[in-house]
């Protein structure tokens, strides 16, 4: 599947309020396609660089905003667990599963946007004979927050350690999870679907090399699947 279709699928699987925060791949591709001449005219090059820079700023600002919010929520959940009575644990478990899903979506957001930037730069250089890809990718690696996913990845792992999934042999343990699933089935379905889309992107990417993918290990979907009551939320 072409990257543009994979990106569209990823956007559809994301949270509604995130959908205008992704790389404007179609528009950037249109701008590259409108460039004539090799080398391009200064005006054409300036148009492309300005549009790409605005998109990178948008992606980076959104990622940083979400990361800062997640750090606060993570701290609050840790404090809640310490103070929780036994009767309150189920509610905290629901919050952690939801929070974990949102963070996985942010890791997927980081990865697919970086790939989108790398691919549009590759198209630009191929059409114009230019050499923007390497320096721009290096600048993203060194200075952009959305490339540096260590903090979010660490919080994902810590969430998974807080509440190991209930064993399959204990069906009564699903009661609280089923209540969550009935109310918020989208976060399970969308998060696992986003992981599967990213696996497709990473397997099929033709943009290989040092600048092709961020240093990101997406969480295994097994943890999310284990919290999914199969009778309520079939994952397509």
N, C-alpha and C positions, 0 to 999 in steps of 0.2 A: 504494500500500500504506500502511495506517495505521502511525503511528509505533510503536505497541506491537509490531506484528509485525516491523517493521524492527529494533527493539531486541532482540527475542528472537533474530532471525537473527544479529545482531552478537554477542550473547553466546555463541551456539552456535559461532561462528567464532573466538572468542577462545581463549586458552590455558585449560585446565581450571582451573588455580589462580586465575584471574582472575574466574571466572564469578559469584562472590558479591560482587564489588566494584562492580558497576554500580548506577546509580540504580534505586531500588525503585519504578519507575514505576507498576506495577499497584497496589501498596499505597497509594501517594500518591494515585493516581486514585480509589481506593476511599474514602480519607479525605475527599477533596474532595466526592465524591458523597454522603457521609453528612452534610455540612453543610446545615443548614436555616436559612432566614432570611437576610435581607439588610438590615442587616449581620448577620454570624454572631454567635453567642454568644461571649463571651470564652473559654469552655472549648473550644468547637469550634476557634476560631482558634488557641488555644494548642497543641492537639493537632496541628494541621497544621504550625504553625511548628516545633514540636519535632521532628516526624518529618522534615521537610525539612532542618532544620539538621543532624540526625544523619546524613542521607544525604550532604549536602555535605561534612561532616567526613570521612566514610568515603572518598568519592571523592578528596578532596584529599590525605588521608594516604597512600592507596595510590599516587596519581600521584607524589607527592614521593619516596616510598620507591623506586619504580621508577626515577625520574629519577636519583636519587643513585647507585643501583646501576649504571645505564647509563653515567654519567660515569666511574665507576671502570673498568668494562669497556672503554670507549672508550680510555681512557688506556693500559690494559694492552695492547690490541691494537696501538695505535700503537707502543708500545715493542717488542712482539714482531716487528712488521714490520721495524723498524730492525735488529734483531739476527738475523733469520731467515736461514738458509742457503737456497740454491735449493731443496733437497729439502723444506724445511719450508713453502714458500709455499702449496702446495695446501691444507694443513691450515688455515693462517690464512685463506685465502680462504673455506673452509667456515664458519669461525667468524664471519667478517664478514657473509656472506650471512644466516646465522641471526640474528645480532645486529641487522642492518638490519631483518629481518622483525619482530622483537620491538618495535623502536622504532616502526615503522609502525603496529603494532597499538596501541601506547600513544597515538600521535597520534589514531588512530581512537577509542580509548577516551575521550580528552579531549573530542573533538568531539561524540560521541553523548551523553555524559553532560551536557554543557552544554546541548545541544538538549533533552534530557529535562527538565532543571531549568526551562528557559525555557518549555517547553510546559505543564508542570504548574502553573507560576505563572500562565500565561495562563488555564488552566482555572479556577484558584482565583478570579482576579479577575473572570472572566465570571460565575461562579456567585454570588459574594458581593457584587459591586459594589465590591470593594476595589481597592487600588492597591499590591500587594506587588511586582509584577513588576519595575518599574523600579528601586526601591532595592536589591532583592536581587541583580538582575543587575549593578548597578553595584558592589555589594560584592564579588561574585565576580570581576568584571573587575579590581578594584583590589587585592584581598587574597588571592585563591586561586591556588595554584600550578598547578592543572590547567587554568586558562585561559591561562597564560603558557607557551607551547610552544616558544619560540624556541630554547632550549638543545637540546631533542631534535631539532627540525627541522634545526638546524645539524649535529648529529652524523650524522643521516641523509644529508645532502648530502656530508659528509666521507667516510662509508663508501662512497658511490657513486663518489666520486673516487678512492678507494684502489685499487679493482679494477674498471676498466671491463669490461663483459661481453665474452666472447670473440666474435669475428666469426662470423657464420653460415657463412662459407666454410671454417672450420677445425674440422671435426667432431671431430678428435682432442682438441680442447680440452675436450670434454664429459666425458672419462673421469672426472675427479675430481668433477665436478658430479653425474654419474649415481650415483656412490657415495654422495654426500650425499643425493640425492633418494630413493634406495632406503631409506635409514635414517630420513630426516626429512621425508618428503613433506608432512606436515601443515603445517609452517611456511610452505611456499610456497603451498599451496592456501588456507590460512586467511588469510594476509596479503593475497593478491590479492583473495580473496572479501570481506574486510573493506573494502578500498578501494572495491570496486564497490558494496557496501552503502552506504558513506558518500556516494558519488556520487548514489545514489538518494535518500538522506535530504536532501542539500543541494538537489537539483533539486526535490523534492516538498514541501519545508518550507513551511508556511503561516505560520510564525513569522518574519516579516521585520522588519527594523529594526535599530537600533544594537545592541540586546542579543540579537539572534537567534542569531548564530554567532560562535565565537571567531575570532581573527585567524590562521587556520590554512590553510596551503596543503599539502594532503596530497601526498606524493610520487607521481609518475607510476608506474603499475604496470609500465611497460615495462622498467625495470631488473630487477625481480623476474622478469617473464616471460622475459627474456633468459637468466636462469640456470636456467630450467625446461626440462629435456629433454622435449619434447612426448610422446615415446613412453612416458615413465614416469609423468608427472603431468598428466593431463588436467585443466584447470581448468574446473569446472562453471560 
